[in-house]
Amino acid sequence: MRTLIVSLWLLVATTQPLDHATIESTVRGAADIFAAEYFDVPFSQSVAAELRRRLEAGQYAAAATPQELARRLTTDLFALT
């Protein structure tokens, strides 16, 4: 999990504004990393699918800063796992 959090931080540690494309690529990237790195493949795929579902539902759209997006994703990952 620590690797995932560090990877997530690297994805959002950017000076770019958080537009829709940045949020989408960050959440999809985090979901892909989780699916690839977590030891329980069926579980990791279900968590990744849920992150993508929440992205599509607009749950991350209001994140105005990289720190806010990272906080929301971290909270969701802890809640889902």
N, C-alpha and C positions, 0 to 999 in steps of 0.2 A: 504494500500500500504506500509506503514511503516513496518508492520509485515513481509511482503514479502521481503523487502529490507534487514531487519535484518536476516531473515532466509537465504536469498541468501548469505549474508556475512558469516554466520556460515557454509554454505556448502563449500565455497571456502577458508575459513581461515584455511589453512592446510599447513604443511611443505612439503607435497608431491609435486614432480614436476608435472606440468600440462601435463600429457600424454593424449592420446585419451580417455582412460577409465575414467579418472578424469573429463575431459571436458564433456563427454557424461553424466555421472551420475549427474554432477552439473546442466547442462541445463535441463535434464529430471526431476530432482528433483525440480528445480525452476518452470518448467511448471506444474508439479503435484501440487505443493503448490498453484500456482495461480489458477488453475482449481478448487481446493478444497475450497479455502478461499474467492475468489471474490464473491460478492453478486449476480451478474448477471450471472447465470449459462451458458446460451447459449453463451454469450459474452466471459466468462472466458474460455470456451472450445475452442472457435475459436482462442483466443490469445495463449493458450497453444499449440494448433495444429500448429500455425505459428512459435512459438519458436522451436518446434520439426522439422518443415520443414527447418528452417534456420540451425539447427544443422546438419541435413542430407545433406544440401547443402554445408556444410563446413564453414559456416560463422564464427564459433567460433574457428576453428582449429588453427588459428595463434596466439591465446592468449597464451603468454609465462609465464604470472604470474597470480596468483589468482586475483590480483587487476585489471589487464587488462580484464580478463573474467568477473568480476563483473561489470566493467565499460560498457563493450559491452552489457551485459544482461540488466543492468539498463537503458541504452540508448534505447534499443529495447523495453523494457516494457513501458517506458514513451511514445515512439513514437506510440506504438500499442494501448495505452489506452488514 
